[in-house]
């Protein structure tokens, strides 16, 4: 799982999971309905304008809200 914000120039900027433009509620609900996954893995590449550990915590908290 990954998230991003769409910039004015239509490029993508990586952000912490759950704070971007993707509709993760629909994505997670669909995965749980049709695949019943054992794992949901958040991809994190890190980025230069934030604290990586803080972004990981935000991402995990946002995923927990969806489950």
PAVEXKOL-638195 format. One record per residue (C-alpha): x, y, z. Coordinates in Angstrom, 1 decimal. Layout:
% residues N
ZAMI       X       Y       Z
ZAMI       X       Y       Z
...
END
This chain:
% residues 67
ZAMI       X       Y       Z
ZAMI     0.0     0.0     0.0
ZAMI     1.2     3.5    -0.8
ZAMI    -0.1     7.0    -0.9
ZAMI     0.7    10.2    -2.8
ZAMI    -0.6    13.7    -3.5
ZAMI    -1.2    14.9    -7.0
ZAMI     0.7    18.1    -7.6
ZAMI    -0.5    21.0    -9.7
ZAMI     1.7    19.9   -12.6
ZAMI     0.1    16.4   -12.4
ZAMI     3.2    14.8   -10.9
ZAMI     3.0    12.6    -7.8
ZAMI     4.5    13.3    -4.4
ZAMI     5.0    10.5    -1.9
ZAMI     3.3    11.1     1.4
ZAMI     2.5     9.1     4.6
ZAMI    -0.2     6.5     4.1
ZAMI    -3.7     7.9     4.6
ZAMI    -2.9    11.6     4.0
ZAMI    -2.8    11.6     0.2
ZAMI    -5.3    11.5    -2.6
ZAMI    -5.9     7.7    -2.9
ZAMI    -9.2     6.3    -1.6
ZAMI    -7.7     3.7     0.7
ZAMI   -11.1     2.9     2.3
ZAMI   -12.3     1.5    -1.0
ZAMI    -9.0    -0.3    -1.6
ZAMI    -8.9    -1.9     1.8
ZAMI   -12.6    -2.8     1.8
ZAMI   -12.2    -4.5    -1.7
ZAMI    -9.1    -6.4    -0.6
ZAMI   -10.8    -7.7     2.5
ZAMI   -14.0    -8.6     0.6
ZAMI   -12.4   -10.5    -2.4
ZAMI    -9.0   -11.6    -1.2
ZAMI    -9.0   -11.8     2.6
ZAMI    -5.3   -10.9     2.7
ZAMI    -3.2   -12.1     5.6
ZAMI    -1.0    -9.0     5.3
ZAMI    -1.4    -5.4     4.3
ZAMI     2.0    -3.9     3.7
ZAMI     2.7    -0.2     3.5
ZAMI     5.5     0.8     1.1
ZAMI     7.7     3.5     2.5
ZAMI    10.5     5.0     0.5
ZAMI    11.1     7.9     2.8
ZAMI    11.3    11.5     1.7
ZAMI    13.4    14.5     2.4
ZAMI    10.8    16.8     3.9
ZAMI     9.8    14.8     7.0
ZAMI    10.7    12.5     9.8
ZAMI    10.6     8.9     8.6
ZAMI     9.6     7.4    12.0
ZAMI     6.8    10.0    12.4
ZAMI     5.6     9.1     8.9
ZAMI     5.6     5.4     9.7
ZAMI     3.6     6.1    12.8
ZAMI     1.1     8.2    10.9
ZAMI     0.8     5.5     8.2
ZAMI     0.2     2.7    10.8
ZAMI    -2.4     4.8    12.7
ZAMI    -4.2     5.5     9.4
ZAMI    -4.2     1.9     8.4
ZAMI    -5.6     0.8    11.8
ZAMI    -8.5     3.3    11.3
ZAMI    -9.5     1.5     8.1
ZAMI    -9.5    -2.0     9.7
END
